[in-house]
Each structure stands twice: as C-alpha cells, then as structure tokens.
Amino acid sequence: MVSCPYNKAHKMLRKKLQQHILKCREIHKDEVELLVCPFNKAHLIPEKDYVQHTRSCVDRKIIAHYQQSAPAAPTDETKHEKIEPDENWDDEDVPDYNPQLYVASANIVREPKGMFPSQRKAFIKQERRRQLGHDSDEEQSPRQQRLAPTKITSSSTSSAQRSSPYKLPNRNR
C-alpha cells in the first residue's frame, strides 16, 4: 500500500496510484504545490525536497544505466550469402487494375450514385440489360414487358406461378 502525496490519509495499491494522483491533483491544485520527479512521474515531491530527491531517486539508476551503456554497433554482415533477384516486377509491362472494367463484366449489382435522374434511369436500363445478358439495343416499353407472354411453370394447376409486373421480365419467383 502506498499513500497519496497530496493527502497522507489516502491509501491505495501501487498500481492505482497514477489514477488517484490525477484525481487528487485536481482537488488540491490550489492548496499544495508539488513538483514531478524527472525519473518517475508517480513521484510528486514538495519543492524544498526536490533537489535531494533527484540526487537519490531509485529510478535514477535506470536512466543513468541507459545513458552510460553504449548502443550496439550495427553490423552489415549476414550469416548467409546475399541472393540477387532474378526478376524485377517493375520492368514487366502489365496493365493497371481497373475496378470499373471488372464490375462491368462481373455479376455484381451496382447502384447509380451521384447521377442526375435521367442518367440514373439510363444507367438502370443498361444494368438490367447487362444482368439479363441482352446486348441488343432493342428496348421494350414497360407496358410491352408486362403484356409479353411469360412461361408458367407449375407442379400442379392450382399452384401456378406468374411473373410480377414489378419484377424483371421473364423471371419466376
């Protein structure tokens, strides 16, 4: 158990000290002026004892050892032979990936975003033709599509399925 530097009556576990100091500092900011140790931020010392603490701080040894130890000299030698590359991918002339070309040929539903209403309608018509596999420019009006004969498949006469006028033509539910 450790005690709070702002109020000695506050006792807590060492791992909770940092959180507690933040709270107590706000409460006692006008009453007590404590300085922070340069070696450990959890050490809060009165101004009169600050110089003595910086000379005898336990955590000073860690910083001093780090500063005195020489950094390891990097070595350029490796334990295995250097392998020269046989190929360079930058030299190959490969076309860039174009996601728009892929989406146009794949069976993916696209949404017309950021288009004017007339552009949106044309885009939707084009998408329907693309998804149904129609490459011809022949267009049927929506009325002609509804009136076009559709193939009815049924296992019995009472449960016949019909195409809906609101769905894509020639598709069964």
C-alpha positions as a Markdown table, in Angstrom:
| # | Residue | x | y | z |
|---|---|---|---|---|
| 1 | Met | 0.0 | 0.0 | 0.0 |
| 2 | Val | 1.2 | 3.5 | -0.8 |
| 3 | Ser | -0.1 | 6.8 | 0.4 |
| 4 | Cys | -1.1 | 9.8 | -1.8 |
| 5 | Pro | 1.4 | 12.7 | -1.9 |
| 6 | Tyr | -1.5 | 15.2 | -1.6 |
| 7 | Asn | -3.3 | 13.6 | 1.3 |
| 8 | Lys | -1.5 | 11.1 | 3.5 |
| 9 | Ala | -4.8 | 9.6 | 4.7 |
| 10 | His | -5.4 | 8.3 | 1.1 |
| 11 | Lys | -4.0 | 4.7 | 0.9 |
| 12 | Met | -4.2 | 2.6 | -2.2 |
| 13 | Leu | -2.4 | -0.1 | -4.2 |
| 14 | Arg | 0.7 | 1.0 | -6.1 |
| 15 | Lys | -1.0 | 0.2 | -9.5 |
| 16 | Lys | -3.9 | 2.6 | -8.6 |
| 17 | Leu | -1.6 | 5.5 | -7.7 |
| 18 | Gln | -1.4 | 7.1 | -11.1 |
| 19 | Gln | -5.2 | 7.3 | -11.5 |
| 20 | His | -5.6 | 8.6 | -8.0 |
| 21 | Ile | -2.9 | 11.3 | -8.4 |
| 22 | Leu | -4.8 | 12.7 | -11.4 |
| 23 | Lys | -8.0 | 13.0 | -9.3 |
| 24 | Cys | -6.3 | 14.4 | -6.2 |
| 25 | Arg | -4.2 | 16.9 | -8.3 |
| 26 | Glu | -7.5 | 18.5 | -9.5 |
| 27 | Ile | -8.9 | 18.7 | -5.9 |
| 28 | His | -5.7 | 20.1 | -4.3 |
| 29 | Lys | -4.3 | 22.1 | -7.1 |
| 30 | Asp | -4.6 | 25.4 | -5.2 |
| 31 | Glu | -3.5 | 24.1 | -1.8 |
| 32 | Val | -0.3 | 22.1 | -2.4 |
| 33 | Glu | 2.4 | 22.7 | -5.0 |
| 34 | Leu | 4.3 | 19.5 | -5.7 |
| 35 | Leu | 7.0 | 19.0 | -8.4 |
| 36 | Val | 7.2 | 16.0 | -10.6 |
| 37 | Cys | 10.3 | 13.8 | -10.5 |
| 38 | Pro | 12.1 | 13.7 | -13.9 |
| 39 | Phe | 12.8 | 10.0 | -13.4 |
| 40 | Asn | 9.3 | 8.8 | -12.4 |
| 41 | Lys | 6.1 | 10.7 | -13.0 |
| 42 | Ala | 4.5 | 9.0 | -10.0 |
| 43 | His | 6.9 | 10.8 | -7.7 |
| 44 | Leu | 5.5 | 14.1 | -6.6 |
| 45 | Ile | 7.8 | 16.0 | -4.2 |
| 46 | Pro | 7.5 | 19.2 | -2.3 |
| 47 | Glu | 9.7 | 22.0 | -3.7 |
| 48 | Lys | 12.0 | 22.1 | -0.7 |
| 49 | Asp | 12.9 | 18.3 | -1.0 |
| 50 | Tyr | 13.1 | 18.3 | -4.8 |
| 51 | Val | 16.9 | 18.6 | -5.2 |
| 52 | Gln | 17.6 | 15.9 | -2.6 |
| 53 | His | 15.1 | 13.6 | -4.3 |
| 54 | Thr | 16.6 | 14.0 | -7.8 |
| 55 | Arg | 20.0 | 13.0 | -6.4 |
| 56 | Ser | 18.8 | 9.9 | -4.5 |
| 57 | Cys | 15.8 | 8.8 | -6.6 |
| 58 | Val | 15.6 | 5.0 | -7.0 |
| 59 | Asp | 14.6 | 5.3 | -10.6 |
| 60 | Arg | 17.6 | 7.5 | -11.4 |
| 61 | Lys | 19.7 | 4.3 | -11.7 |
| 62 | Ile | 17.7 | 3.0 | -14.6 |
| 63 | Ile | 18.2 | 6.3 | -16.6 |
| 64 | Ala | 21.9 | 6.5 | -15.7 |
| 65 | His | 22.5 | 2.9 | -16.8 |
| 66 | Tyr | 20.7 | 3.6 | -20.1 |
| 67 | Gln | 22.7 | 6.7 | -20.8 |
| 68 | Gln | 26.0 | 5.1 | -19.9 |
| 69 | Ser | 25.6 | 1.9 | -21.9 |
| 70 | Ala | 26.9 | 2.1 | -25.4 |
| 71 | Pro | 24.5 | 1.4 | -28.2 |
| 72 | Ala | 25.1 | -1.8 | -30.0 |
| 73 | Ala | 27.0 | -1.2 | -33.2 |
| 74 | Pro | 25.0 | -2.4 | -36.2 |
| 75 | Thr | 26.8 | -5.0 | -38.3 |
| 76 | Asp | 26.4 | -5.2 | -42.1 |
| 77 | Glu | 27.5 | -8.8 | -42.2 |
| 78 | Thr | 24.9 | -11.5 | -42.6 |
| 79 | Lys | 25.1 | -15.2 | -41.9 |
| 80 | His | 24.1 | -16.3 | -45.4 |
| 81 | Glu | 25.0 | -15.3 | -48.9 |
| 82 | Lys | 23.2 | -12.4 | -50.5 |
| 83 | Ile | 20.6 | -13.5 | -53.0 |
| 84 | Glu | 20.4 | -11.5 | -56.2 |
| 85 | Pro | 16.9 | -11.2 | -57.6 |
| 86 | Asp | 16.2 | -12.9 | -60.9 |
| 87 | Glu | 13.2 | -10.7 | -61.8 |
| 88 | Asn | 12.0 | -7.2 | -61.4 |
| 89 | Trp | 8.3 | -6.7 | -61.3 |
| 90 | Asp | 8.7 | -3.1 | -62.2 |
| 91 | Asp | 10.2 | -4.0 | -65.6 |
| 92 | Glu | 7.1 | -6.0 | -66.6 |
| 93 | Asp | 4.5 | -4.2 | -68.7 |
| 94 | Val | 1.3 | -5.2 | -67.1 |
| 95 | Pro | -1.9 | -3.1 | -67.4 |
| 96 | Asp | -3.2 | -1.5 | -64.2 |
| 97 | Tyr | -6.1 | -3.0 | -62.4 |
| 98 | Asn | -9.3 | -1.2 | -63.3 |
| 99 | Pro | -12.2 | -2.0 | -60.9 |
| 100 | Gln | -14.8 | -0.4 | -63.3 |
| 101 | Leu | -13.9 | -2.9 | -66.0 |
| 102 | Tyr | -14.2 | -5.8 | -63.6 |
| 103 | Val | -17.5 | -4.7 | -62.2 |
| 104 | Ala | -19.0 | -4.1 | -65.7 |
| 105 | Ser | -18.2 | -7.7 | -66.6 |
| 106 | Ala | -18.9 | -9.4 | -63.3 |
| 107 | Asn | -22.4 | -10.4 | -62.0 |
| 108 | Ile | -22.4 | -7.5 | -59.4 |
| 109 | Val | -25.3 | -5.2 | -58.7 |
| 110 | Arg | -24.2 | -1.6 | -59.0 |
| 111 | Glu | -26.1 | 1.4 | -57.7 |
| 112 | Pro | -26.2 | 4.8 | -59.5 |
| 113 | Lys | -24.9 | 7.3 | -57.0 |
| 114 | Gly | -24.3 | 10.9 | -57.8 |
| 115 | Met | -26.2 | 10.9 | -61.1 |
| 116 | Phe | -28.9 | 13.1 | -62.4 |
| 117 | Pro | -32.4 | 11.4 | -62.7 |
| 118 | Ser | -32.1 | 11.0 | -66.5 |
| 119 | Gln | -28.6 | 9.5 | -66.1 |
| 120 | Arg | -29.9 | 7.2 | -63.3 |
| 121 | Lys | -32.7 | 5.9 | -65.5 |
| 122 | Ala | -30.3 | 5.2 | -68.4 |
| 123 | Phe | -27.9 | 3.5 | -66.0 |
| 124 | Ile | -30.6 | 1.3 | -64.5 |
| 125 | Lys | -31.8 | 0.3 | -68.0 |
| 126 | Gln | -28.2 | -0.5 | -69.0 |
| 127 | Glu | -27.7 | -2.6 | -65.9 |
| 128 | Arg | -30.9 | -4.6 | -66.4 |
| 129 | Arg | -29.7 | -5.4 | -70.0 |
| 130 | Arg | -26.3 | -6.3 | -68.8 |
| 131 | Gln | -27.6 | -8.6 | -66.0 |
| 132 | Leu | -30.0 | -10.3 | -68.3 |
| 133 | Gly | -27.4 | -10.8 | -70.9 |
| 134 | His | -29.0 | -8.7 | -73.6 |
| 135 | Asp | -26.5 | -6.9 | -75.7 |
| 136 | Ser | -29.0 | -5.7 | -78.3 |
| 137 | Asp | -30.3 | -2.1 | -78.2 |
| 138 | Glu | -33.9 | -3.2 | -78.7 |
| 139 | Glu | -36.0 | -1.8 | -75.8 |
| 140 | Gln | -39.4 | -2.9 | -74.9 |
| 141 | Ser | -41.6 | -0.4 | -73.1 |
| 142 | Pro | -42.7 | -1.4 | -69.6 |
| 143 | Arg | -46.3 | -2.0 | -70.9 |
| 144 | Gln | -44.9 | -4.4 | -73.6 |
| 145 | Gln | -42.9 | -6.2 | -70.9 |
| 146 | Arg | -46.0 | -6.7 | -68.8 |
| 147 | Leu | -48.0 | -7.9 | -71.8 |
| 148 | Ala | -45.3 | -10.2 | -73.1 |
| 149 | Pro | -46.1 | -13.9 | -72.7 |
| 150 | Thr | -44.3 | -15.5 | -69.8 |
| 151 | Lys | -43.5 | -19.1 | -69.2 |
| 152 | Ile | -45.6 | -20.5 | -66.4 |
| 153 | Thr | -44.1 | -23.4 | -64.5 |
| 154 | Ser | -46.1 | -25.4 | -62.1 |
| 155 | Ser | -46.1 | -28.8 | -60.4 |
| 156 | Ser | -49.9 | -28.7 | -60.2 |
| 157 | Thr | -52.6 | -26.5 | -61.8 |
| 158 | Ser | -53.6 | -24.8 | -58.5 |
| 159 | Ser | -50.1 | -23.6 | -57.6 |
| 160 | Ala | -49.1 | -21.9 | -60.8 |
| 161 | Gln | -46.5 | -19.1 | -60.5 |
| 162 | Arg | -46.8 | -15.9 | -62.5 |
| 163 | Ser | -44.3 | -13.2 | -63.2 |
| 164 | Ser | -44.9 | -9.9 | -61.4 |
| 165 | Pro | -45.2 | -6.6 | -63.4 |
| 166 | Tyr | -42.8 | -5.1 | -60.8 |
| 167 | Lys | -40.0 | -7.6 | -61.3 |
| 168 | Leu | -37.6 | -8.1 | -64.1 |
| 169 | Pro | -39.4 | -9.7 | -67.1 |
| 170 | Asn | -39.2 | -13.5 | -67.7 |
| 171 | Arg | -38.2 | -14.3 | -64.2 |
| 172 | Asn | -40.2 | -16.6 | -62.0 |
| 173 | Arg | -40.5 | -16.0 | -58.3 |
